[in-house]
Amino acid sequence: MSERPVKKRAVNLFVDAELLDEARRMRIDISETLERRLRTIVRAEQEKRWLDENRDAIASINMFIRRHGLLTGRLRSHSAWLSGRHA
């Protein structure tokens, strides 16, 4: 993650008592575990929302590429022609 200082906030949570007791017996850092998992969930949700918001644009560029190909392919063949390697 980034090296910037992270502002922390105390929160109250309701957690299954037996699960919490077992985690404490196992010396699992509850705050760190929650933070790590929550970060993963938030990142996945951000990616999902970005894909949903950009679905039409992605479909459009994919259609363009299917119709016209990639510019790099044309550049490569043009470069080969200029260097005399075309056959």
Secondary structure, DSSP 8 states (H G I E B T S, - for coil): ---S------------HHHHHHHHHTT--HHHHHHHHHHHHHHHHHHHHHHHHHHHHHHHHHHHHHHH--HHHHHHHHHHHHTT---
